[in-house]
């Protein structure tokens, strides 16, 4: 029996191509999955400029001032446009939050600052949810925090 070599080579090439096709499709899926994971693992810092300055404390007492420079941490690249689109409302929420503080000593303490960070994060996420952005921030940082009594 004689085998025609060009036909055999063509058959081997086709067989190898068919067997390699599922592996290349899997590689493409893996690349797409890792691309999505990379997008989700983004860390984006969004500064809220200018810094917040407001008075705090009980009415009628000596006036105390709070100055806080705030930066928002986002975990997805799609969060920045939503935050920037709603920045006036987000700033309003933080102005209201800082103005509600009645105890300058507590606000100056580590526990007070941490409570403000948690409440600021909650309020920002609440606004983003109300605006149906589908986004949320991962956290809030005070890059400057001064209480003058």
CNS distance restraints for C-alpha pairs under 8 A (distance, minus, plus):
assign (resid   3 and name CA) (resid   8 and name CA) 7.17 0.50 0.50
assign (resid   4 and name CA) (resid   8 and name CA) 6.35 0.50 0.50
assign (resid   5 and name CA) (resid   9 and name CA) 6.14 0.50 0.50
assign (resid   6 and name CA) (resid  10 and name CA) 6.22 0.50 0.50
assign (resid   7 and name CA) (resid  11 and name CA) 6.13 0.50 0.50
assign (resid   8 and name CA) (resid  12 and name CA) 6.15 0.50 0.50
assign (resid   9 and name CA) (resid  13 and name CA) 6.08 0.50 0.50
assign (resid  10 and name CA) (resid  14 and name CA) 6.15 0.50 0.50
assign (resid  11 and name CA) (resid  15 and name CA) 6.09 0.50 0.50
assign (resid  12 and name CA) (resid  16 and name CA) 6.14 0.50 0.50
assign (resid  13 and name CA) (resid  17 and name CA) 6.15 0.50 0.50
assign (resid  14 and name CA) (resid  18 and name CA) 6.16 0.50 0.50
assign (resid  15 and name CA) (resid  19 and name CA) 6.23 0.50 0.50
assign (resid  16 and name CA) (resid  20 and name CA) 6.03 0.50 0.50
assign (resid  17 and name CA) (resid  21 and name CA) 6.09 0.50 0.50
assign (resid  18 and name CA) (resid  22 and name CA) 7.76 0.50 0.50
assign (resid  19 and name CA) (resid  23 and name CA) 7.73 0.50 0.50
assign (resid  20 and name CA) (resid  24 and name CA) 6.35 0.50 0.50
assign (resid  21 and name CA) (resid  25 and name CA) 6.25 0.50 0.50
assign (resid  22 and name CA) (resid  26 and name CA) 6.17 0.50 0.50
assign (resid  23 and name CA) (resid  27 and name CA) 6.23 0.50 0.50
assign (resid  24 and name CA) (resid  28 and name CA) 6.28 0.50 0.50
assign (resid  25 and name CA) (resid  29 and name CA) 6.34 0.50 0.50
assign (resid  26 and name CA) (resid  30 and name CA) 6.12 0.50 0.50
assign (resid  27 and name CA) (resid  31 and name CA) 6.11 0.50 0.50
assign (resid  28 and name CA) (resid  32 and name CA) 6.21 0.50 0.50
assign (resid  29 and name CA) (resid  33 and name CA) 6.12 0.50 0.50
assign (resid  30 and name CA) (resid  34 and name CA) 6.10 0.50 0.50
assign (resid  31 and name CA) (resid  35 and name CA) 6.08 0.50 0.50
assign (resid  32 and name CA) (resid  36 and name CA) 6.32 0.50 0.50
assign (resid  33 and name CA) (resid  37 and name CA) 6.24 0.50 0.50
assign (resid  34 and name CA) (resid  38 and name CA) 6.02 0.50 0.50
assign (resid  35 and name CA) (resid  39 and name CA) 6.26 0.50 0.50
assign (resid  36 and name CA) (resid  40 and name CA) 6.31 0.50 0.50
assign (resid  37 and name CA) (resid  41 and name CA) 6.26 0.50 0.50
assign (resid  38 and name CA) (resid  42 and name CA) 6.74 0.50 0.50
assign (resid  39 and name CA) (resid  76 and name CA) 6.38 0.50 0.50
assign (resid  39 and name CA) (resid  77 and name CA) 6.67 0.50 0.50
assign (resid  40 and name CA) (resid  75 and name CA) 6.36 0.50 0.50
assign (resid  40 and name CA) (resid  76 and name CA) 5.10 0.50 0.50
assign (resid  40 and name CA) (resid  77 and name CA) 7.48 0.50 0.50
assign (resid  41 and name CA) (resid  75 and name CA) 6.00 0.50 0.50
assign (resid  41 and name CA) (resid  76 and name CA) 6.62 0.50 0.50
assign (resid  42 and name CA) (resid  74 and name CA) 7.60 0.50 0.50
assign (resid  42 and name CA) (resid  75 and name CA) 5.14 0.50 0.50
assign (resid  42 and name CA) (resid  76 and name CA) 5.29 0.50 0.50
assign (resid  42 and name CA) (resid  77 and name CA) 6.27 0.50 0.50
assign (resid  43 and name CA) (resid  73 and name CA) 6.75 0.50 0.50
assign (resid  43 and name CA) (resid  74 and name CA) 5.77 0.50 0.50
assign (resid  43 and name CA) (resid  75 and name CA) 4.88 0.50 0.50
assign (resid  43 and name CA) (resid  76 and name CA) 6.84 0.50 0.50
assign (resid  43 and name CA) (resid  77 and name CA) 7.90 0.50 0.50
assign (resid  44 and name CA) (resid  73 and name CA) 5.71 0.50 0.50
assign (resid  44 and name CA) (resid  74 and name CA) 4.99 0.50 0.50
assign (resid  44 and name CA) (resid  75 and name CA) 6.38 0.50 0.50
assign (resid  44 and name CA) (resid  76 and name CA) 7.33 0.50 0.50
assign (resid  44 and name CA) (resid  77 and name CA) 7.08 0.50 0.50
assign (resid  44 and name CA) (resid  80 and name CA) 7.62 0.50 0.50
assign (resid  45 and name CA) (resid  71 and name CA) 6.31 0.50 0.50
assign (resid  45 and name CA) (resid  72 and name CA) 5.61 0.50 0.50
assign (resid  45 and name CA) (resid  73 and name CA) 4.70 0.50 0.50
assign (resid  45 and name CA) (resid  74 and name CA) 6.33 0.50 0.50
assign (resid  46 and name CA) (resid  71 and name CA) 5.42 0.50 0.50
assign (resid  46 and name CA) (resid  72 and name CA) 4.96 0.50 0.50
assign (resid  46 and name CA) (resid  73 and name CA) 6.38 0.50 0.50
assign (resid  46 and name CA) (resid  74 and name CA) 7.59 0.50 0.50
assign (resid  46 and name CA) (resid  80 and name CA) 7.14 0.50 0.50
assign (resid  47 and name CA) (resid  70 and name CA) 6.21 0.50 0.50
assign (resid  47 and name CA) (resid  71 and name CA) 4.26 0.50 0.50
assign (resid  47 and name CA) (resid  72 and name CA) 6.27 0.50 0.50
assign (resid  48 and name CA) (resid  69 and name CA) 7.24 0.50 0.50
assign (resid  48 and name CA) (resid  70 and name CA) 5.59 0.50 0.50
assign (resid  48 and name CA) (resid  71 and name CA) 5.78 0.50 0.50
assign (resid  48 and name CA) (resid  72 and name CA) 7.45 0.50 0.50
assign (resid  48 and name CA) (resid  87 and name CA) 7.98 0.50 0.50
assign (resid  48 and name CA) (resid  91 and name CA) 7.65 0.50 0.50
assign (resid  49 and name CA) (resid  69 and name CA) 7.61 0.50 0.50
assign (resid  49 and name CA) (resid  70 and name CA) 7.84 0.50 0.50
assign (resid  50 and name CA) (resid  69 and name CA) 7.35 0.50 0.50
assign (resid  51 and name CA) (resid  67 and name CA) 6.81 0.50 0.50
assign (resid  51 and name CA) (resid  68 and name CA) 5.66 0.50 0.50
assign (resid  51 and name CA) (resid  69 and name CA) 4.29 0.50 0.50
assign (resid  51 and name CA) (resid  70 and name CA) 6.68 0.50 0.50
assign (resid  52 and name CA) (resid  66 and name CA) 7.71 0.50 0.50
assign (resid  52 and name CA) (resid  67 and name CA) 5.48 0.50 0.50
assign (resid  52 and name CA) (resid  68 and name CA) 5.12 0.50 0.50
assign (resid  52 and name CA) (resid  69 and name CA) 6.13 0.50 0.50
assign (resid  52 and name CA) (resid  70 and name CA) 7.77 0.50 0.50
assign (resid  52 and name CA) (resid  95 and name CA) 7.05 0.50 0.50
assign (resid  53 and name CA) (resid  65 and name CA) 6.97 0.50 0.50
assign (resid  53 and name CA) (resid  66 and name CA) 5.58 0.50 0.50
assign (resid  53 and name CA) (resid  67 and name CA) 4.38 0.50 0.50
assign (resid  53 and name CA) (resid  68 and name CA) 6.58 0.50 0.50
assign (resid  54 and name CA) (resid  65 and name CA) 5.64 0.50 0.50
assign (resid  54 and name CA) (resid  66 and name CA) 5.41 0.50 0.50
assign (resid  54 and name CA) (resid  67 and name CA) 6.68 0.50 0.50
assign (resid  54 and name CA) (resid  95 and name CA) 7.48 0.50 0.50
assign (resid  54 and name CA) (resid  98 and name CA) 7.02 0.50 0.50
assign (resid  54 and name CA) (resid  99 and name CA) 6.33 0.50 0.50
assign (resid  55 and name CA) (resid  63 and name CA) 6.49 0.50 0.50
assign (resid  55 and name CA) (resid  64 and name CA) 5.49 0.50 0.50
assign (resid  55 and name CA) (resid  65 and name CA) 4.22 0.50 0.50
assign (resid  55 and name CA) (resid  66 and name CA) 5.99 0.50 0.50
assign (resid  55 and name CA) (resid  99 and name CA) 6.50 0.50 0.50
assign (resid  56 and name CA) (resid  63 and name CA) 6.88 0.50 0.50
assign (resid  56 and name CA) (resid  64 and name CA) 5.37 0.50 0.50
assign (resid  56 and name CA) (resid  65 and name CA) 5.68 0.50 0.50
assign (resid  56 and name CA) (resid  66 and name CA) 6.59 0.50 0.50
assign (resid  56 and name CA) (resid  98 and name CA) 7.27 0.50 0.50
assign (resid  56 and name CA) (resid  99 and name CA) 5.73 0.50 0.50
assign (resid  56 and name CA) (resid 100 and name CA) 7.15 0.50 0.50
assign (resid  56 and name CA) (resid 101 and name CA) 5.53 0.50 0.50
assign (resid  56 and name CA) (resid 102 and name CA) 5.73 0.50 0.50
assign (resid  56 and name CA) (resid 103 and name CA) 7.38 0.50 0.50
assign (resid  56 and name CA) (resid 104 and name CA) 6.68 0.50 0.50
assign (resid  57 and name CA) (resid  61 and name CA) 7.19 0.50 0.50
assign (resid  57 and name CA) (resid  62 and name CA) 7.89 0.50 0.50
assign (resid  57 and name CA) (resid  63 and name CA) 6.67 0.50 0.50
assign (resid  57 and name CA) (resid  64 and name CA) 6.21 0.50 0.50
assign (resid  57 and name CA) (resid 101 and name CA) 6.17 0.50 0.50
assign (resid  57 and name CA) (resid 102 and name CA) 3.82 0.50 0.50
assign (resid  57 and name CA) (resid 103 and name CA) 5.37 0.50 0.50
assign (resid  57 and name CA) (resid 104 and name CA) 6.02 0.50 0.50
assign (resid  58 and name CA) (resid 102 and name CA) 5.23 0.50 0.50
assign (resid  58 and name CA) (resid 103 and name CA) 7.39 0.50 0.50
assign (resid  62 and name CA) (resid 149 and name CA) 7.75 0.50 0.50
assign (resid  63 and name CA) (resid 149 and name CA) 7.05 0.50 0.50
assign (resid  64 and name CA) (resid 104 and name CA) 6.94 0.50 0.50
assign (resid  64 and name CA) (resid 147 and name CA) 7.04 0.50 0.50
assign (resid  64 and name CA) (resid 148 and name CA) 5.50 0.50 0.50
assign (resid  64 and name CA) (resid 149 and name CA) 4.54 0.50 0.50
assign (resid  65 and name CA) (resid 146 and name CA) 7.99 0.50 0.50
assign (resid  65 and name CA) (resid 147 and name CA) 5.66 0.50 0.50
assign (resid  65 and name CA) (resid 148 and name CA) 5.12 0.50 0.50
assign (resid  65 and name CA) (resid 149 and name CA) 6.70 0.50 0.50
assign (resid  66 and name CA) (resid  98 and name CA) 7.66 0.50 0.50
assign (resid  66 and name CA) (resid 145 and name CA) 7.36 0.50 0.50
assign (resid  66 and name CA) (resid 146 and name CA) 5.74 0.50 0.50
assign (resid  66 and name CA) (resid 147 and name CA) 4.59 0.50 0.50
assign (resid  66 and name CA) (resid 148 and name CA) 6.50 0.50 0.50
assign (resid  67 and name CA) (resid 144 and name CA) 7.39 0.50 0.50
assign (resid  67 and name CA) (resid 145 and name CA) 5.71 0.50 0.50
assign (resid  67 and name CA) (resid 146 and name CA) 5.12 0.50 0.50
assign (resid  67 and name CA) (resid 147 and name CA) 6.49 0.50 0.50
assign (resid  68 and name CA) (resid 142 and name CA) 6.30 0.50 0.50
assign (resid  68 and name CA) (resid 143 and name CA) 7.43 0.50 0.50
assign (resid  68 and name CA) (resid 144 and name CA) 5.35 0.50 0.50
assign (resid  68 and name CA) (resid 145 and name CA) 4.49 0.50 0.50
assign (resid  68 and name CA) (resid 146 and name CA) 6.51 0.50 0.50
assign (resid  69 and name CA) (resid 142 and name CA) 5.60 0.50 0.50
assign (resid  69 and name CA) (resid 143 and name CA) 5.35 0.50 0.50
assign (resid  69 and name CA) (resid 144 and name CA) 4.80 0.50 0.50
assign (resid  69 and name CA) (resid 145 and name CA) 6.53 0.50 0.50
assign (resid  70 and name CA) (resid 140 and name CA) 6.88 0.50 0.50
assign (resid  70 and name CA) (resid 141 and name CA) 5.76 0.50 0.50
assign (resid  70 and name CA) (resid 142 and name CA) 4.78 0.50 0.50
assign (resid  70 and name CA) (resid 143 and name CA) 5.98 0.50 0.50
assign (resid  70 and name CA) (resid 144 and name CA) 7.35 0.50 0.50
assign (resid  71 and name CA) (resid 140 and name CA) 5.88 0.50 0.50
assign (resid  71 and name CA) (resid 141 and name CA) 5.15 0.50 0.50
assign (resid  71 and name CA) (resid 142 and name CA) 6.39 0.50 0.50
assign (resid  71 and name CA) (resid 143 and name CA) 6.77 0.50 0.50
assign (resid  72 and name CA) (resid 137 and name CA) 6.92 0.50 0.50
assign (resid  72 and name CA) (resid 138 and name CA) 7.76 0.50 0.50
assign (resid  72 and name CA) (resid 139 and name CA) 6.04 0.50 0.50
assign (resid  72 and name CA) (resid 140 and name CA) 4.63 0.50 0.50
assign (resid  72 and name CA) (resid 141 and name CA) 6.26 0.50 0.50
assign (resid  73 and name CA) (resid 137 and name CA) 6.03 0.50 0.50
assign (resid  73 and name CA) (resid 138 and name CA) 5.49 0.50 0.50
assign (resid  73 and name CA) (resid 139 and name CA) 5.15 0.50 0.50
assign (resid  73 and name CA) (resid 140 and name CA) 6.01 0.50 0.50
assign (resid  73 and name CA) (resid 141 and name CA) 7.51 0.50 0.50
assign (resid  74 and name CA) (resid  79 and name CA) 6.14 0.50 0.50
assign (resid  74 and name CA) (resid  80 and name CA) 7.17 0.50 0.50
assign (resid  74 and name CA) (resid 136 and name CA) 7.41 0.50 0.50
assign (resid  74 and name CA) (resid 137 and name CA) 4.84 0.50 0.50
assign (resid  74 and name CA) (resid 138 and name CA) 5.30 0.50 0.50
assign (resid  74 and name CA) (resid 139 and name CA) 7.20 0.50 0.50
assign (resid  75 and name CA) (resid  79 and name CA) 7.49 0.50 0.50
assign (resid  75 and name CA) (resid 137 and name CA) 6.93 0.50 0.50
assign (resid  75 and name CA) (resid 138 and name CA) 6.10 0.50 0.50
assign (resid  76 and name CA) (resid  80 and name CA) 7.98 0.50 0.50
assign (resid  78 and name CA) (resid  82 and name CA) 7.20 0.50 0.50
assign (resid  78 and name CA) (resid 135 and name CA) 7.55 0.50 0.50
assign (resid  79 and name CA) (resid  83 and name CA) 6.20 0.50 0.50
assign (resid  79 and name CA) (resid 135 and name CA) 5.67 0.50 0.50
assign (resid  79 and name CA) (resid 136 and name CA) 6.90 0.50 0.50
assign (resid  79 and name CA) (resid 137 and name CA) 7.26 0.50 0.50
assign (resid  80 and name CA) (resid  84 and name CA) 6.04 0.50 0.50
assign (resid  81 and name CA) (resid  85 and name CA) 5.98 0.50 0.50
assign (resid  82 and name CA) (resid  86 and name CA) 6.34 0.50 0.50
assign (resid  82 and name CA) (resid 128 and name CA) 7.52 0.50 0.50
assign (resid  82 and name CA) (resid 133 and name CA) 6.41 0.50 0.50
assign (resid  82 and name CA) (resid 135 and name CA) 7.16 0.50 0.50
assign (resid  83 and name CA) (resid  87 and name CA) 5.75 0.50 0.50
assign (resid  83 and name CA) (resid  90 and name CA) 7.86 0.50 0.50
assign (resid  83 and name CA) (resid 128 and name CA) 7.63 0.50 0.50
assign (resid  86 and name CA) (resid  90 and name CA) 6.23 0.50 0.50
assign (resid  86 and name CA) (resid 128 and name CA) 7.84 0.50 0.50
assign (resid  87 and name CA) (resid  91 and name CA) 5.96 0.50 0.50
assign (resid  88 and name CA) (resid  92 and name CA) 6.17 0.50 0.50
assign (resid  89 and name CA) (resid  93 and name CA) 6.29 0.50 0.50
assign (resid  89 and name CA) (resid 127 and name CA) 7.64 0.50 0.50
assign (resid  90 and name CA) (resid  94 and name CA) 6.47 0.50 0.50
assign (resid  90 and name CA) (resid 124 and name CA) 5.97 0.50 0.50
assign (resid  90 and name CA) (resid 127 and name CA) 7.02 0.50 0.50
assign (resid  91 and name CA) (resid  95 and name CA) 6.11 0.50 0.50
assign (resid  92 and name CA) (resid  96 and name CA) 6.18 0.50 0.50
assign (resid  93 and name CA) (resid  97 and name CA) 6.14 0.50 0.50
assign (resid  93 and name CA) (resid 123 and name CA) 6.82 0.50 0.50
assign (resid  93 and name CA) (resid 124 and name CA) 7.45 0.50 0.50
assign (resid  94 and name CA) (resid  98 and name CA) 6.02 0.50 0.50
assign (resid  94 and name CA) (resid 120 and name CA) 6.48 0.50 0.50
assign (resid  94 and name CA) (resid 123 and name CA) 7.92 0.50 0.50
assign (resid  95 and name CA) (resid  99 and name CA) 6.02 0.50 0.50
assign (resid  96 and name CA) (resid 100 and name CA) 6.20 0.50 0.50
assign (resid  97 and name CA) (resid 101 and name CA) 7.10 0.50 0.50
assign (resid  97 and name CA) (resid 120 and name CA) 7.40 0.50 0.50
assign (resid 101 and name CA) (resid 107 and name CA) 7.31 0.50 0.50
assign (resid 103 and name CA) (resid 107 and name CA) 6.32 0.50 0.50
assign (resid 104 and name CA) (resid 108 and name CA) 6.10 0.50 0.50
assign (resid 104 and name CA) (resid 147 and name CA) 6.99 0.50 0.50
assign (resid 104 and name CA) (resid 149 and name CA) 7.17 0.50 0.50
assign (resid 105 and name CA) (resid 109 and name CA) 6.49 0.50 0.50
assign (resid 106 and name CA) (resid 111 and name CA) 7.43 0.50 0.50
assign (resid 106 and name CA) (resid 112 and name CA) 5.15 0.50 0.50
assign (resid 107 and name CA) (resid 111 and name CA) 7.81 0.50 0.50
assign (resid 107 and name CA) (resid 112 and name CA) 4.43 0.50 0.50
assign (resid 107 and name CA) (resid 113 and name CA) 5.72 0.50 0.50
assign (resid 107 and name CA) (resid 116 and name CA) 7.89 0.50 0.50
assign (resid 107 and name CA) (resid 147 and name CA) 7.76 0.50 0.50
assign (resid 108 and name CA) (resid 112 and name CA) 6.34 0.50 0.50
assign (resid 108 and name CA) (resid 113 and name CA) 6.60 0.50 0.50
assign (resid 108 and name CA) (resid 146 and name CA) 7.91 0.50 0.50
assign (resid 108 and name CA) (resid 147 and name CA) 6.36 0.50 0.50
assign (resid 109 and name CA) (resid 113 and name CA) 6.26 0.50 0.50
assign (resid 110 and name CA) (resid 114 and name CA) 6.10 0.50 0.50
assign (resid 111 and name CA) (resid 115 and name CA) 6.11 0.50 0.50
assign (resid 112 and name CA) (resid 116 and name CA) 6.25 0.50 0.50
assign (resid 113 and name CA) (resid 117 and name CA) 6.24 0.50 0.50
assign (resid 114 and name CA) (resid 118 and name CA) 6.25 0.50 0.50
assign (resid 115 and name CA) (resid 119 and name CA) 6.12 0.50 0.50
assign (resid 116 and name CA) (resid 120 and name CA) 5.86 0.50 0.50
assign (resid 117 and name CA) (resid 121 and name CA) 6.15 0.50 0.50
assign (resid 117 and name CA) (resid 139 and name CA) 7.74 0.50 0.50
assign (resid 117 and name CA) (resid 140 and name CA) 5.85 0.50 0.50
assign (resid 117 and name CA) (resid 141 and name CA) 6.90 0.50 0.50
assign (resid 117 and name CA) (resid 142 and name CA) 7.71 0.50 0.50
assign (resid 118 and name CA) (resid 122 and name CA) 6.19 0.50 0.50
assign (resid 118 and name CA) (resid 139 and name CA) 7.88 0.50 0.50
assign (resid 118 and name CA) (resid 140 and name CA) 7.70 0.50 0.50
assign (resid 119 and name CA) (resid 123 and name CA) 6.09 0.50 0.50
assign (resid 120 and name CA) (resid 124 and name CA) 6.12 0.50 0.50
assign (resid 120 and name CA) (resid 140 and name CA) 6.88 0.50 0.50
assign (resid 121 and name CA) (resid 125 and name CA) 6.16 0.50 0.50
assign (resid 121 and name CA) (resid 137 and name CA) 7.07 0.50 0.50
assign (resid 121 and name CA) (resid 138 and name CA) 7.68 0.50 0.50
assign (resid 121 and name CA) (resid 139 and name CA) 5.63 0.50 0.50
assign (resid 121 and name CA) (resid 140 and name CA) 5.72 0.50 0.50
assign (resid 122 and name CA) (resid 126 and name CA) 6.06 0.50 0.50
assign (resid 123 and name CA) (resid 127 and name CA) 6.29 0.50 0.50
assign (resid 124 and name CA) (resid 128 and name CA) 6.35 0.50 0.50
assign (resid 124 and name CA) (resid 136 and name CA) 7.89 0.50 0.50
assign (resid 124 and name CA) (resid 137 and name CA) 7.41 0.50 0.50
assign (resid 125 and name CA) (resid 129 and name CA) 6.07 0.50 0.50
assign (resid 125 and name CA) (resid 135 and name CA) 7.80 0.50 0.50
assign (resid 125 and name CA) (resid 136 and name CA) 5.23 0.50 0.50
assign (resid 125 and name CA) (resid 137 and name CA) 6.26 0.50 0.50
assign (resid 126 and name CA) (resid 130 and name CA) 6.10 0.50 0.50
assign (resid 127 and name CA) (resid 131 and name CA) 6.13 0.50 0.50
assign (resid 128 and name CA) (resid 132 and name CA) 6.31 0.50 0.50
assign (resid 128 and name CA) (resid 133 and name CA) 5.66 0.50 0.50
assign (resid 128 and name CA) (resid 134 and name CA) 7.25 0.50 0.50
assign (resid 128 and name CA) (resid 135 and name CA) 6.31 0.50 0.50
assign (resid 128 and name CA) (resid 136 and name CA) 6.44 0.50 0.50
assign (resid 129 and name CA) (resid 133 and name CA) 6.21 0.50 0.50
assign (resid 129 and name CA) (resid 134 and name CA) 6.55 0.50 0.50
assign (resid 129 and name CA) (resid 135 and name CA) 7.19 0.50 0.50
assign (resid 129 and name CA) (resid 136 and name CA) 7.56 0.50 0.50
